[in-house]
Amino acid sequence: MRLRLKILLLAILPVLVALAATTWSMARQGMALAREQQTIVEQAWLSSKESELQHYVRLAYSVIEPLARRDDEQARIQALDLLARMDFGPDGYFFVYDEQGVNLMHPRQPELVGQNLFDFQDDSGQKPIRLLLEVAREGGRNGKPVRYLWPKPSAGGQVAEKLGFVASLEAWGWMFGTGIYLDDVEVALAQVDATAQDSIHAMQRQAIAIACLAILLVTGCALALNISDHRHADARLRQLARKVVYSQEEERARLSRELHDGLSQMLVSVKLMVETAQDSLARHQQVCLAPGHSLDEPLARALERLHQSLAELRRMSHNLRPALLDDLGLPAALRHLAAECSPEGENPAALQVNVSESGQAVPLPEAYATTLFRVAQEGLTNIVRHARATRASLILRYAPDGVELVIQDNGTGFCGGASESEGGIGLRNMRERVEMLGGRLRLDDAQAHGALLRAWLPLPARSPDFSSTVSA
């Protein structure tokens, strides 16, 4: 695993651990708060309902108490009728029982009227009517709350827990009261709990979003740092490549000087000595040699070989570092290169190379002149060896923002028709040289119309050169 990836993981893992711990803590605390809130809401709800039911019972008592003073059957009937009409909602009603548990009035379940429910048992085995009577006797006229199970009319008779409030009317021996079913309270509490759960989940989502944002920020910073490091590495690599190229050019120049000033002079001296020996032998060969023998032919061949060696040595020295490039500049070096690029052998005039310039000429830094010369050298070499062209042109174009070298021929295509993506070492070397200076190399290759090679280099306010690169 790479060091940068390890550092990135070390930065992200604590965030993930903190996220997990925070989320778990928030969920735990949220659930505890939700349960506490539910308990508080339930107690407050039941307390308010008890107060409400007590208010209803006192209101009913105040309505029927004047009738209880008359103590006649008509007053009882009128009191039952008033209680039957006092309801609040589908499951809010009053009921009346006597002390023996006989139902005297029930507006939602009229079939119970007249039945003795004193010993009636619910599903849990409890006797609700007996419980109501006991609580009513304890509460008296002020009443008292009680919980019990009873069928819910709006639910089709399904048994549900009910919170009742009952009171006793001692004058007639009645127990009357009302109540609410607690499943409605449970629904309300469930809504409160759902709201609390939604709030907890929203907080968790916010925490996850913040953690994801932090992870993205850390990752982005790591990527930015990585990109910055890559850019610095690329810049250093380009600088190193420039130093290598400059060193190569310096070595070429040194070898060229040594070949020209050392070996070339020695070969010239040898040639002069051979020529002197040839002249001397020509004057005295009658004396020194037997009749029919002559040294003219071997010496002539030796002189020819020395002449060829000198020409090859000059060519190698010029290719290593053309003196014209340093003395007269790039245009002169290109014209000299065009004059020497024709194939050697049977048809020296097989390729005609035309050199031209356009735009306002400006002095080029050593790095630019050397790079364009090497591109022209490699391009013409490929044309001579592979393109089978009869004409080629070198165009040096100056522009305010750069300089461009265009190489065009009428042959079969660059490197025998190879495309740019399939180019050999020569094309890659040209591209690397040009891109080192921030330029670009483009090849338009068409076998029917030859090849067009463009090398463009930018000219900044302060153009880079190899010497400044090395000194840096």
C-alpha positions in Angstrom: 0.0 0.0 0.0 1.4 3.4 -1.0 2.2 5.9 1.7 -0.3 8.5 0.4 -3.1 6.0 0.5 -2.1 5.1 4.1 -2.2 8.7 5.1 -5.6 9.2 3.4 -6.9 6.1 5.3 -5.5 7.4 8.6 -7.3 10.7 7.9 -10.7 9.1 6.9 -10.9 6.3 9.5 -11.1 8.5 12.6 -13.9 10.4 10.8 -15.8 7.2 10.2 -15.2 6.0 13.8 -16.3 9.4 15.1 -19.4 9.3 12.8 -20.3 5.8 14.1 -19.9 6.7 17.7 -21.8 10.0 17.3 -24.6 8.3 15.4 -24.9 5.6 18.1 -24.8 8.1 20.9 -27.4 10.3 19.2 -29.7 7.3 18.6 -29.4 6.2 22.2 -29.9 9.6 23.7 -32.7 10.3 21.2 -34.5 7.1 22.2 -34.2 7.9 25.9 -35.5 11.4 25.3 -38.3 10.0 23.2 -39.4 7.6 26.0 -39.2 10.3 28.6 -41.2 12.6 26.4 -43.7 9.9 25.7 -44.1 9.3 29.5 -44.5 13.0 30.2 -47.0 13.5 27.4 -48.9 10.4 28.5 -49.1 11.7 32.1 -50.1 15.2 31.0 -52.6 13.8 28.5 -54.2 11.5 31.1 -54.2 14.3 33.7 -56.0 16.7 31.3 -58.5 14.0 30.3 -59.2 13.2 34.0 -59.8 16.9 34.6 -62.0 17.0 31.5 -64.1 14.0 32.6 -64.4 15.3 36.1 -65.7 18.6 34.6 -68.3 16.6 32.6 -69.4 14.6 35.6 -69.8 17.7 37.8 -71.8 19.4 35.0 -74.1 16.4 34.8 -74.5 16.3 38.6 -75.4 20.0 38.6 -78.1 19.2 35.9 -79.8 16.3 37.7 -79.3 17.4 41.3 -82.4 19.7 41.3 -84.5 16.8 39.9 -83.2 14.5 42.7 -84.9 16.7 45.3 -88.4 15.8 43.9 -87.9 12.1 44.4 -90.6 10.9 41.9 -90.6 8.7 38.9 -91.1 11.5 36.5 -88.0 13.3 37.8 -86.0 10.1 37.3 -87.2 9.7 33.7 -86.4 13.3 33.0 -82.9 13.0 34.6 -82.1 9.8 32.5 -83.3 11.7 29.4 -81.0 14.6 30.1 -78.0 12.4 30.7 -78.7 10.4 27.5 -78.5 13.6 25.5 -75.2 14.8 27.1 -72.6 13.3 24.8 -69.2 14.4 23.3 -68.1 12.5 20.3 -68.9 9.0 19.0 -67.5 7.3 22.1 -68.2 10.1 24.7 -71.5 9.3 26.6 -72.9 9.0 30.1 -74.1 5.7 31.6 -76.3 5.1 34.8 -76.5 2.0 37.1 -78.3 1.4 40.3 -76.6 0.0 43.4 -77.5 -3.6 42.4 -75.6 -3.2 39.0 -78.7 -2.9 36.9 -78.2 -0.7 33.8 -80.7 2.2 33.8 -79.4 4.1 30.8 -76.9 3.5 28.0 -77.3 5.6 24.8 -74.7 3.6 22.8 -75.8 0.1 23.9 -79.5 0.3 24.6 -79.7 -3.5 24.7 -78.0 -3.4 28.1 -80.8 -1.3 29.7 -82.5 -3.4 32.4 -79.9 -6.0 32.6 -78.0 -6.8 35.9 -74.3 -6.6 35.1 -73.1 -6.7 38.6 -71.3 -10.0 38.0 -70.3 -9.3 34.4 -66.6 -10.3 33.7 -64.4 -8.9 31.0 -61.7 -10.8 29.1 -59.2 -10.3 31.9 -61.5 -11.8 34.5 -62.3 -8.4 36.1 -65.9 -7.3 37.0 -66.0 -3.7 35.7 -69.5 -2.8 37.0 -68.7 -3.9 40.5 -65.5 -1.9 40.3 -67.3 1.2 39.1 -69.8 0.9 41.9 -67.1 0.6 44.5 -65.1 3.6 43.1 -68.4 5.7 42.9 -69.1 5.0 46.6 -65.6 6.1 47.5 -65.8 9.3 45.4 -69.3 10.3 46.4 -70.7 13.2 44.6 -67.2 14.6 43.6 -66.5 11.4 41.7 -63.3 9.5 41.1 -61.3 8.2 38.1 -61.1 4.5 37.3 -59.6 2.3 34.5 -61.4 -0.7 33.1 -62.1 -2.7 29.9 -65.3 -2.1 28.0 -66.5 -2.7 24.4 -65.9 0.3 22.1 -69.1 1.2 20.1 -67.2 3.0 17.2 -65.0 -0.1 16.8 -67.8 -2.6 16.4 -67.8 -3.7 20.0 -64.1 -4.4 20.2 -62.9 -4.4 23.8 -60.5 -1.5 24.7 -59.1 0.0 27.9 -61.2 2.9 29.1 -60.5 5.8 31.5 -63.8 6.5 33.4 -64.9 9.0 35.9 -67.9 8.0 38.1 -69.9 9.6 40.9 -72.8 8.5 43.1 -76.3 10.1 43.5 -77.1 9.0 47.0 -80.7 10.4 46.9 -81.7 7.8 44.2 -78.9 5.3 44.8 -77.5 5.8 41.3 -73.9 5.4 40.0 -73.4 7.5 36.8 -70.3 8.5 34.9 -68.5 8.8 31.6 -65.1 8.0 30.1 -62.8 8.0 27.1 -61.1 5.0 25.4 -57.3 4.9 25.9 -56.6 3.6 22.4 -57.1 7.1 21.1 -54.5 8.2 23.6 -52.2 5.5 22.4 -52.7 6.7 18.8 -51.8 10.2 19.8 -48.7 8.9 21.8 -47.7 6.9 18.7 -47.8 10.0 16.6 -45.6 11.8 19.2 -43.2 8.8 19.2 -43.1 8.8 15.3 -42.4 12.5 15.3 -39.5 11.9 17.8 -38.2 9.1 15.7 -38.3 11.3 12.6 -36.4 14.0 14.5 -33.7 11.4 15.5 -33.4 10.1 12.0 -33.1 13.6 10.6 -30.3 14.3 13.1 -28.6 11.1 12.1 -28.9 12.0 8.4 -27.4 15.5 9.2 -24.5 13.9 11.1 -23.9 11.5 8.2 -24.1 14.3 5.7 -21.6 16.3 7.7 -19.3 13.3 8.0 -19.6 12.6 4.2 -18.8 16.3 3.6 -15.7 16.0 5.8 -14.6 12.8 4.0 -15.1 14.5 0.7 -13.1 17.5 1.9 -10.3 15.3 3.2 -10.3 13.3 -0.1 -10.4 16.5 -2.1 -7.5 17.9 -0.2 -5.6 14.6 -0.7 -6.3 14.7 -4.4 -5.3 18.3 -4.7 -2.1 17.5 -2.8 -1.5 14.5 -5.1 -2.1 16.6 -8.2 0.2 19.3 -6.9 2.8 16.7 -6.2 2.4 15.3 -9.7 2.7 18.7 -11.2 5.9 19.4 -9.2 7.2 16.0 -10.2 6.4 16.6 -13.9 8.1 20.0 -13.6 11.2 18.5 -12.1 11.1 15.7 -14.7 10.9 18.3 -17.5 13.8 20.3 -15.9 15.8 17.1 -15.6 15.1 16.2 -19.3 16.2 19.7 -20.3 19.4 19.2 -18.4 20.0 15.9 -20.1 19.3 17.3 -23.5 21.6 20.3 -22.8 24.3 17.9 -21.6 23.9 15.9 -24.8 24.2 19.0 -26.9 27.3 20.0 -24.9 28.8 16.6 -25.4 28.0 16.7 -29.1 29.7 20.1 -29.4 32.7 18.9 -27.5 33.0 15.8 -29.7 32.5 17.9 -32.8 35.4 20.2 -31.7 37.6 17.3 -30.9 36.9 15.6 -34.2 37.5 18.8 -36.1 40.5 20.1 -34.2 42.2 16.7 -33.4 41.5 13.7 -35.6 40.6 15.8 -38.7 43.9 17.7 -38.5 45.8 14.5 -38.1 44.1 13.0 -41.2 44.9 16.1 -43.2 48.5 15.9 -42.1 48.6 12.2 -43.2 47.1 13.1 -46.5 49.7 15.8 -47.1 52.5 13.4 -46.2 51.1 10.7 -48.6 50.8 13.3 -51.4 54.5 14.4 -50.8 55.5 10.7 -50.8 53.6 10.2 -54.0 55.4 13.1 -55.7 58.8 11.9 -54.5 58.2 8.4 -55.7 57.0 9.7 -59.0 60.3 11.3 -59.6 62.5 8.4 -58.4 60.4 5.3 -59.2 62.7 4.5 -62.1 65.6 4.1 -59.7 63.8 2.5 -56.8 61.5 0.0 -58.5 62.1 -2.8 -60.9 60.8 -2.2 -64.5 57.0 -2.7 -64.8 56.2 -1.9 -61.1 54.6 1.4 -59.9 53.3 2.7 -56.6 51.0 5.3 -58.1 47.9 3.2 -58.0 48.1 2.1 -54.3 49.0 5.6 -53.2 46.1 7.0 -55.3 43.7 4.6 -53.6 45.1 5.5 -50.2 44.6 9.2 -51.0 41.0 8.5 -52.1 40.3 6.7 -48.9 41.8 9.5 -46.8 39.7 12.0 -48.7 36.5 9.9 -48.1 37.5 9.6 -44.4 37.9 13.4 -44.1 34.5 13.9 -45.8 32.8 11.4 -43.4 34.5 13.0 -40.4 33.3 16.5 -41.4 29.8 15.1 -41.9 29.8 13.5 -38.5 31.2 16.6 -36.9 28.5 18.7 -38.6 25.7 16.4 -37.5 26.9 16.3 -33.9 26.9 20.1 -33.7 26.6 22.2 -36.8 28.8 25.3 -36.5 26.4 27.3 -38.7 23.7 27.0 -35.9 26.0 28.7 -33.5 27.6 31.2 -35.9 24.8 32.2 -38.3 21.6 31.0 -36.6 18.8 28.6 -37.4 17.8 29.6 -41.0 21.4 29.2 -42.3 21.7 25.8 -40.5 18.4 24.7 -42.1 19.6 25.7 -45.6 22.9 23.9 -45.1 20.9 20.8 -43.9 18.7 21.0 -46.9 21.7 21.1 -49.2 23.2 17.9 -47.6 20.0 15.9 -47.2 19.9 14.4 -50.7 20.5 10.6 -50.8 24.0 9.6 -51.5 24.7 7.2 -54.4 23.2 6.9 -57.8 21.0 10.0 -58.0 22.2 12.8 -55.8 19.5 15.1 -57.1 16.6 12.8 -56.2 15.2 15.1 -53.5 14.8 18.9 -53.8 14.4 20.7 -50.5 13.2 24.3 -50.4 13.8 26.4 -47.3 11.7 29.6 -46.7 10.8 32.0 -43.9 7.7 34.0 -43.0 6.9 36.6 -40.4 9.1 38.9 -38.5 12.3 37.0 -37.6 13.4 37.2 -34.0 16.5 35.9 -32.3 15.8 32.4 -30.9 17.2 31.1 -27.7 19.7 28.3 -28.0 17.2 25.7 -26.7 14.6 26.7 -29.4 17.1 26.8 -32.3 18.6 23.4 -31.3 15.2 21.8 -30.9 13.9 23.0 -34.3 17.1 22.0 -36.0 16.9 18.5 -34.5 13.3 18.2 -35.6 14.2 19.3 -39.2 17.2 16.9 -39.2 15.1 13.9 -38.0 12.2 14.8 -40.4 14.4 15.1 -43.5 16.2 11.9 -42.6 12.9 10.0 -42.5 11.9 11.6 -45.8 15.1 10.6 -47.5 15.1 7.0 -46.1 11.5 6.1 -46.2 9.1 8.5 -48.0 10.5 8.1 -51.6 9.7 11.8 -52.1 11.1 14.1 -54.9 10.3 17.4 -53.3 10.3 18.7 -49.7 10.0 22.0 -48.1 11.1 23.6 -44.8 9.0 26.6 -43.7 10.1 28.6 -40.6 7.2 30.8 -39.5 7.5 33.6 -36.9 4.4 34.7 -34.9 4.0 37.1 -32.0 3.3 34.2 -29.6 5.6 31.5 -31.0 7.6 30.0 -33.8 6.6 27.1 -36.1 8.6 24.8 -38.3 6.6 23.1 -41.1 8.1 20.1 -42.9 6.2 18.9 -46.0 6.9 16.3 -48.7 5.2 14.7 -51.7 6.2 11.1 -50.7 4.3 8.1 -49.6 3.8 9.3 -46.0 5.7 9.8 -42.9 8.0 6.9 -42.1 6.6 4.8 -44.9 3.0 5.6 -44.0 3.1 5.1 -40.3 0.5 7.0 -38.4 1.3 9.3 -35.6 0.3 6.8 -32.9 2.5 4.2 -34.6 5.5 6.4 -35.0 9.0 5.1 -34.2 11.7 6.4 -31.9 12.4 9.4 -34.1 8.9 10.8 -33.9 8.8 10.2 -30.2 12.1 11.9 -29.7 10.9 14.9 -31.7 7.7 15.1 -29.7 9.6 14.9 -26.4 12.0 17.6 -27.4 9.1 20.0 -28.5 6.9 19.2 -25.4 9.9 19.9 -23.1 9.7 23.5 -24.1 5.9 23.7 -23.8 5.2 23.3 -27.5 3.3 20.7 -29.6 4.1 18.4 -32.5 1.4 17.5 -35.0 1.6 15.0 -37.9 -0.9 15.1 -40.8 -0.1 11.9 -42.7 -1.8 11.0 -46.0 -0.1 8.4 -48.2 -1.5 9.9 -51.4 -0.3 13.5 -50.7 2.8 13.0 -48.5 3.1 14.1 -44.9 2.9 17.4 -43.1 4.8 17.8 -39.9 4.3 20.9 -37.7 6.4 21.8 -34.7 5.2 24.8 -32.7 7.1 26.4 -29.8 5.7 29.3 -27.6 7.7 32.4 -27.1 7.1 33.7 -23.6 8.3 37.1 -22.4 11.5 35.4 -21.1 12.2 32.3 -23.3 13.8 29.4 -21.5 17.1 28.0 -22.6 19.3 25.1 -21.7 21.9 27.2 -20.0 19.4 28.9 -17.7 17.9 25.5 -16.9 21.2 24.0 -15.9 22.1 27.0 -13.8 18.8 26.6 -12.0 
